[in-house]
Amino acid sequence: MTATAPTPGGGPPRTLVVRLDSAGDVLLAGPAIRAVAAGSAATALLCGPRGEDAGRLLPGVDRLLVYDAPWVSLTPPEPGRDDVLALVERLAAERFDRALVLASYHQSPLPAALILKMAGIPWIGADSEHYPGSLLQLRHRRAPYRHEAAAALELAQAAGFALPEGDNGALRVEDFPDMKALTGAEPYLVVHPGAAVPARTWTPERAARAVAALAAAGHRVVVTGGSGEASLTRRVAGEDALDLGGRTGLRELAGVLAGARAVIVGNTGPAHLAAAVGTPVISLFAPVVSPERWLPYRVPHLRLGRQDSPCADSRARLCPVAGHPCLDSVTDQEVLAAVTALTGGGHRHDAPLGPKAVA
């Protein structure tokens, strides 16, 4: 199938990028979206409600459309004929020339592609292991175990889009505030204990012990969390840390993370947000999914966690092993050593490790 799509009049296309998952997934689409924007007259992003705030932070997005896809959402709505037809009409009114459907390696892009075809979009590209019939004009095959951000960019490049000169392809967000008024000006570490998928982060008890150990070692600690995580962050922060649970939206969280020396976080959206603001990440990575695809991208990072756990590659949302050993068995000494390795005891810009550093 062709990798190029002519537009009426031969000018740059109006392009739609689809990424229907969570905030972290949308952030990982950022380099691909910037490549699309560099070669398009206008670029829109169709995302799910959990990715909307992230989409508003991405350079290159001219317009944002939101749809809660029943084949993607963690709490999927029942498919509704009226909802689908309303989306079709909304997309048809935009008169897009091209579309790229970005999806994780385990997902099919074809339900979204069908809706886009119903909306009259003449050219659609996606990674697909399944026969697409007439739904895709570019059926691309991603390299095995490719990082999600790299795979998305490679799809965009196969469709004829390229990053602008000087863009190194790292994650990036824009228009986030300086948060010193909330965090204080002194150097600090961030511990983000929550995750939409509980198996991918510490238990609250283990996170609280880590915060206490970091504070005892002389580190100032800030604990972050979303609007529904205030009780979790209060418990984890205790008397040892500044509790910002429920006090920041995603834009403000970007500012908090940007000011940190390093971030300690599970495999969840704020890990990718930290990467997008250039802050080193200590990644508490449970082996329920592949680290090659989901580790913090193009930023100094260290991975902590027992990768030989029985839960490996299970895609479990709740830990299936008593005691959550893959992450809760990580010792305070390992955490403290990782902080020293990433920060060098100084400010985060002195981090000695390169962008692919992994323990």
HELIX and SHEET records of a PDB file:
HELIX    1   1 PRO A    8  GLY A   10  5                                   3    
HELIX    2   2 ALA A   23  LEU A   28  1                                   6    
HELIX    3   3 GLY A   30  ALA A   38  1                                   9    
HELIX    4   4 PRO A   49  GLY A   51  5                                   3    
HELIX    5   5 GLU A   52  GLY A   55  1                                   4    
HELIX    6   6 ARG A   81  GLU A   94  1                                  14    
HELIX    7   7 LEU A  110  MET A  118  1                                   9    
HELIX    8   8 GLU A  148  ALA A  158  1                                  11    
HELIX    9   9 LYS A  180  THR A  183  1                                   4    
HELIX   10  10 PRO A  198  ARG A  200  5                                   3    
HELIX   11  11 PRO A  204  ALA A  216  1                                  13    
HELIX   12  12 ALA A  230  ALA A  237  1                                   8    
HELIX   13  13 LEU A  250  ALA A  258  1                                   9    
HELIX   14  14 GLY A  269  ALA A  276  1                                   8    
HELIX   15  15 PRO A  291  TRP A  294  1                                   4    
HELIX   16  16 PRO A  325  ASP A  328  1                                   4    
HELIX   17  17 ASP A  332  THR A  343  1                                  12    
HELIX   18  18 ARG A  348  ASP A  350  5                                   3    
SHEET    1   A 6 ARG A  63  VAL A  66  0                                        
SHEET    2   A 6 ALA A  42  CYS A  47  1                                        
SHEET    3   A 6 ARG A  14  ARG A  19  1                                        
SHEET    4   A 6 ARG A  98  VAL A 101  1                                        
SHEET    5   A 6 TRP A 123  ASP A 127  1                                        
SHEET    6   A 6 LEU A 138  HIS A 140  1                                        
SHEET    1   B 6 LEU A 242  ASP A 243  0                                        
SHEET    2   B 6 VAL A 221  VAL A 223  1                                        
SHEET    3   B 6 LEU A 189  HIS A 192  1                                        
SHEET    4   B 6 VAL A 263  GLY A 266  1                                        
SHEET    5   B 6 VAL A 281  LEU A 284  1                                        
SHEET    6   B 6 HIS A 301  LEU A 304  1                                        
END                                                                             
